[in-house]
Amino acid sequence: MNGLTLAEQYFHEHGLPMILTCFPLHAERMAGGLVGDGSECFGFDDEISRDHDWGPGFCIWLTREDYDDIAKELIRKYEQLPETFSGYGPRRQSEWGNERIGVFEIGDFFSRYIGYRSVPQNNEEWMIVPESALAAVTNGKVFYDPLGEFSSIRQRLLQFYPDDVRLKKIAARCMTIAQSGQYNLERCLKREDQFASRYAETKFCVDVISLVFLLNRRYMPFYKWMSRALVALPRLGKEISKRVGLLIQTSDSRLKPELVEGICSMIIAELKEEGLTDSSSTFLLDHGPIIQSKIKDKGLRERNVWIG
């Protein structure tokens, strides 16, 4: 059983009955689910994951008014729930895992991840939120939310970046992908600079994966899960995952530039398919400024094309 399924069953068999019995006046105003940090929230947990911060548990989200009113008692009742469930548990909590499950005020929960109590209000706010934080706060599953306040914020975040912010990030990725992969990697390999060539290759792969997530309008998760999540993306996911795998696995320095060019050609074709560029150049650096020119927000459009 994966952690998300375990959490949902545990919530419905123990959590929700406790809420309905002990807090009948507030039950219709609570939300329950599992969202946030941890492999189980992305559905990537396995036996290795179970050594820490894994096991029966879930989140309960309250409005500020209800949190001030019942949080202490709700926390006490939550802590009295069974430690084991369906043959799993008790949960092994790590030093940094003490806030992954439990009772939260809605605004505090979102602020902990993205720095705002609700959805960012303008392009500047969207630009500074780490993408992995947006991935974490929109992953997992909401099991119960009759009020809908928590889910409303979550759904607006799931609608993805505003168009101008997305274009800015795509333009910047074109620049750094070209720099690290199409330009610097081959030069570093010729110099036999092991560190620089490995860094250039890794930077290239990370930014390529990031760009594919942007094309799919999905937030890229924490680095440990980005490759796993890439495969499921409908636009270029499987194809890029395969090519990136070949690139990092081959030890033939003559083959690497060819693989890089193949990946970039696939990206350029997808950018053209979306109407983001009309350049015939095979060098991604030439496409970044064209994409940035399509941004409507003057301040964002005039920002350094490399920054995003």
C-alpha positions as CSV (number, residue, x, y, z in Angstrom):
1,M,0.0,0.0,0.0
2,N,1.4,3.4,-0.9
3,G,1.3,6.2,1.7
4,L,-1.4,8.3,0.1
5,T,-3.9,5.4,0.0
6,L,-3.0,4.5,3.6
7,A,-3.6,8.1,4.7
8,E,-7.0,8.2,2.9
9,Q,-8.2,5.0,4.4
10,Y,-7.0,5.9,7.8
11,F,-8.7,9.3,7.6
12,H,-12.1,7.8,6.6
13,E,-11.9,5.0,9.2
14,H,-10.5,7.0,12.2
15,G,-10.1,10.7,11.4
16,L,-13.5,11.5,10.0
17,P,-15.5,9.6,12.6
18,M,-13.5,11.5,15.3
19,I,-14.3,14.8,13.6
20,L,-18.0,14.1,13.2
21,T,-18.4,12.7,16.8
22,C,-16.2,15.2,18.7
23,F,-16.7,18.4,16.6
24,P,-20.2,18.2,15.1
25,L,-20.5,22.0,14.9
26,H,-17.3,22.4,13.0
27,A,-17.2,19.2,11.0
28,E,-18.6,20.9,7.9
29,R,-16.0,23.6,8.0
30,M,-12.9,21.4,8.2
31,A,-10.8,19.9,5.3
32,G,-8.8,16.7,5.5
33,G,-6.2,15.2,3.2
34,L,-2.5,14.7,2.7
35,V,-0.6,17.4,0.9
36,G,3.0,18.7,1.2
37,D,6.5,17.3,1.8
38,G,7.2,13.7,1.4
39,S,7.4,11.1,-1.3
40,E,4.0,9.7,-0.4
41,C,2.4,13.0,-1.4
42,F,3.7,12.6,-4.9
43,G,2.9,8.9,-5.0
44,F,6.6,8.0,-5.3
45,D,7.1,6.3,-1.9
46,D,8.4,2.7,-1.6
47,E,9.9,0.5,1.0
48,I,13.0,2.7,1.3
49,S,10.7,5.7,2.1
50,R,9.2,4.0,5.2
51,D,12.3,4.5,7.4
52,H,11.1,8.1,8.3
53,D,8.0,10.3,8.2
54,W,5.8,7.6,6.7
55,G,2.8,5.8,8.1
56,P,-0.8,6.5,9.3
57,G,-1.5,10.2,9.4
58,F,-3.2,13.0,7.6
59,C,-3.7,16.8,7.6
60,I,-6.7,18.7,8.9
61,W,-7.1,22.3,7.8
62,L,-9.1,24.9,9.6
63,T,-10.1,28.5,9.0
64,R,-8.5,31.1,11.3
65,E,-11.7,31.5,13.4
66,D,-12.1,27.7,13.9
67,Y,-8.4,27.2,14.5
68,D,-8.5,29.8,17.4
69,D,-11.6,28.1,18.7
70,I,-10.9,24.4,18.6
71,A,-7.3,23.7,17.5
72,K,-6.0,22.7,21.0
73,E,-8.8,20.2,21.6
74,L,-8.6,18.9,18.0
75,I,-4.9,18.3,18.3
76,R,-5.5,16.4,21.5
77,K,-8.1,14.2,19.9
78,Y,-5.9,13.7,16.8
79,E,-3.0,12.5,18.9
80,Q,-5.3,9.9,20.5
81,L,-6.0,8.2,17.2
82,P,-4.5,4.7,16.8
83,E,-0.8,4.7,16.0
84,T,-1.1,1.6,13.8
85,F,-3.4,1.0,10.9
86,S,-3.8,-1.9,8.4
87,G,-0.5,-3.4,9.5
88,Y,1.5,-0.2,9.3
89,G,2.9,2.1,11.9
90,P,3.6,3.6,14.3
91,R,4.8,6.6,12.2
92,R,8.6,7.2,12.5
93,Q,9.0,11.0,12.8
94,S,12.3,12.5,11.8
95,E,13.8,15.7,13.3
96,W,12.4,17.7,10.4
97,G,9.1,15.8,9.9
98,N,7.1,17.2,12.8
99,E,4.9,19.4,10.6
100,R,4.0,17.1,7.8
101,I,0.8,15.9,9.3
102,G,-1.6,17.3,12.0
103,V,-3.8,20.3,12.4
104,F,-3.2,23.5,10.5
105,E,-4.7,26.9,9.9
106,I,-5.3,27.2,6.2
107,G,-3.4,30.4,5.6
108,D,-0.5,29.3,7.8
109,F,-0.2,26.1,5.8
110,F,0.1,27.8,2.4
111,S,2.3,30.5,3.8
112,R,4.7,27.9,5.1
113,Y,5.3,26.7,1.6
114,I,4.9,29.6,-0.8
115,G,5.3,32.6,1.5
116,Y,1.7,33.8,1.0
117,R,-1.5,32.9,2.8
118,S,-3.3,32.5,-0.5
119,V,-2.6,32.7,-4.2
120,P,0.1,35.2,-5.3
121,Q,-1.5,38.4,-6.4
122,N,0.8,39.6,-9.2
123,N,3.6,38.5,-11.5
124,E,6.3,39.7,-9.1
125,E,4.9,37.5,-6.3
126,W,4.6,34.5,-8.6
127,M,8.2,34.9,-9.8
128,I,9.8,34.6,-6.4
129,V,7.9,31.5,-5.2
130,P,10.1,28.4,-5.6
131,E,8.6,26.0,-8.1
132,S,9.2,23.0,-5.8
133,A,7.1,24.7,-3.1
134,L,4.2,25.2,-5.5
135,A,4.6,21.5,-6.5
136,A,4.5,20.5,-2.8
137,V,1.4,22.6,-1.9
138,T,-0.6,21.2,-4.9
139,N,0.4,17.5,-4.7
140,G,-1.3,14.7,-2.7
141,K,-5.1,14.6,-2.3
142,V,-7.9,16.3,-0.4
143,F,-10.1,13.6,1.1
144,Y,-12.8,15.9,2.6
145,D,-13.6,19.5,2.2
146,P,-17.3,20.5,2.5
147,L,-16.5,24.2,3.1
148,G,-14.2,24.3,0.1
149,E,-11.9,27.1,1.3
150,F,-8.7,25.0,1.3
151,S,-9.6,23.4,-2.0
152,S,-10.4,26.8,-3.6
153,I,-6.9,28.1,-3.0
154,R,-5.4,24.9,-4.1
155,Q,-7.4,24.8,-7.3
156,R,-6.3,28.4,-8.2
157,L,-2.7,27.4,-7.7
158,L,-3.2,24.3,-9.9
159,Q,-4.2,26.6,-12.7
160,F,-0.5,27.3,-13.0
161,Y,1.5,30.4,-13.5
162,P,0.0,33.5,-15.2
163,D,0.9,33.4,-18.9
164,D,3.5,36.1,-18.7
165,V,5.3,34.4,-15.8
166,R,5.3,31.1,-17.7
167,L,6.7,32.8,-20.9
168,K,9.4,34.5,-18.8
169,K,10.5,31.2,-17.3
170,I,10.5,29.4,-20.7
171,A,12.6,32.1,-22.2
172,A,15.1,31.9,-19.4
173,R,15.3,28.1,-19.7
174,C,16.1,28.4,-23.4
175,M,19.0,30.5,-22.6
176,T,20.5,28.3,-19.9
177,I,19.9,25.1,-21.8
178,A,21.8,26.5,-24.8
179,Q,24.6,27.8,-22.6
180,S,25.2,24.6,-20.5
181,G,24.4,22.0,-23.1
182,Q,24.8,23.3,-26.7
183,Y,27.8,25.5,-25.9
184,N,29.7,24.7,-22.7
185,L,29.4,20.9,-22.4
186,E,31.4,20.0,-25.5
187,R,34.0,22.6,-24.7
188,C,34.4,21.2,-21.2
189,L,34.6,17.7,-22.5
190,K,37.4,18.7,-25.0
191,R,39.3,20.2,-22.1
192,E,38.8,17.0,-20.1
193,D,37.5,19.1,-17.2
194,Q,35.6,16.4,-15.3
195,F,33.9,18.7,-12.8
196,A,32.9,21.4,-15.3
197,S,31.6,18.9,-17.9
198,R,29.6,17.0,-15.3
199,Y,28.2,20.2,-13.9
200,A,27.3,21.5,-17.4
201,E,25.6,18.2,-18.2
202,T,23.6,18.2,-15.0
203,K,22.6,21.8,-15.4
204,F,21.5,21.1,-18.9
205,C,19.3,18.1,-17.8
206,V,17.7,20.0,-14.9
207,D,16.8,23.0,-17.1
208,V,15.5,20.7,-19.9
209,I,13.3,18.9,-17.4
210,S,12.1,22.3,-16.0
211,L,11.2,23.5,-19.5
212,V,9.2,20.3,-20.2
213,F,7.2,20.9,-17.0
214,L,6.6,24.5,-18.0
215,L,5.4,23.3,-21.4
216,N,3.0,21.0,-19.7
217,R,1.8,23.7,-17.2
218,R,2.9,21.6,-14.3
219,Y,5.1,22.5,-11.3
220,M,8.4,20.7,-11.2
221,P,8.9,19.0,-7.8
222,F,12.0,18.8,-5.6
223,Y,15.1,17.4,-7.5
224,K,14.8,13.9,-6.0
225,W,11.4,13.5,-7.8
226,M,11.7,15.6,-10.9
227,S,12.9,12.7,-13.1
228,R,10.2,10.3,-11.8
229,A,7.5,12.9,-12.4
230,L,8.8,13.8,-15.9
231,V,7.8,10.4,-17.4
232,A,4.1,11.0,-16.7
233,L,4.0,14.4,-18.5
234,P,2.0,14.1,-21.8
235,R,4.1,16.6,-23.8
236,L,7.6,15.3,-24.3
237,G,7.7,13.6,-20.9
238,K,8.6,10.0,-22.0
239,E,10.7,11.1,-25.0
240,I,12.9,13.6,-23.0
241,S,13.2,11.1,-20.1
242,K,14.6,8.5,-22.5
243,R,17.0,11.0,-24.1
244,V,18.2,12.4,-20.8
245,G,18.8,8.8,-19.6
246,L,21.0,8.1,-22.6
247,L,22.9,11.3,-22.1
248,I,23.8,10.6,-18.5
249,Q,24.5,6.9,-19.0
250,T,26.9,7.1,-21.9
251,S,30.6,7.5,-21.3
252,D,31.3,8.4,-24.9
253,S,32.2,12.1,-24.9
254,R,31.7,12.2,-28.7
255,L,28.1,11.0,-28.4
256,K,27.0,13.5,-25.7
257,P,26.9,16.6,-28.0
258,E,24.8,14.7,-30.5
259,L,22.3,13.7,-27.8
260,V,22.1,17.3,-26.6
261,E,21.3,18.5,-30.0
262,G,18.6,15.9,-30.4
263,I,17.0,17.0,-27.2
264,C,17.1,20.6,-28.2
265,S,15.6,19.9,-31.6
266,M,12.7,18.2,-29.9
267,I,12.2,21.2,-27.6
268,I,12.3,23.7,-30.5
269,A,9.8,21.7,-32.4
270,E,7.4,21.8,-29.4
271,L,8.0,25.6,-28.9
272,K,7.1,26.1,-32.6
273,E,4.0,23.8,-32.2
274,E,2.7,26.1,-29.5
275,G,3.5,29.2,-31.6
276,L,6.1,30.5,-29.2
277,T,8.9,30.9,-31.8
278,D,9.2,31.1,-35.6
279,S,13.0,31.0,-35.8
280,S,14.7,28.4,-37.9
281,S,17.8,28.4,-35.6
282,T,18.8,25.1,-34.0
283,F,20.5,27.1,-31.2
284,L,18.0,27.5,-28.3
285,L,19.7,30.8,-27.3
286,D,18.2,32.4,-30.4
287,H,14.6,31.4,-29.3
288,G,14.7,32.9,-25.8
289,P,14.4,36.6,-26.8
290,I,11.6,35.8,-29.3
291,I,9.6,34.1,-26.5
292,Q,10.3,36.9,-24.1
293,S,9.1,39.5,-26.6
294,K,5.6,37.9,-26.4
295,I,5.3,38.9,-22.7
296,K,2.6,41.6,-22.2
297,D,3.8,42.9,-18.8
298,K,6.3,45.6,-19.8
299,G,8.4,45.3,-16.6
300,L,8.7,41.5,-17.0
301,R,9.3,41.7,-20.8
302,E,12.2,44.2,-20.3
303,R,13.9,42.1,-17.6
304,N,17.2,40.3,-18.4
305,V,16.2,37.3,-20.6
306,W,18.5,35.0,-18.6
307,I,16.7,35.6,-15.3
308,G,13.6,33.4,-14.7
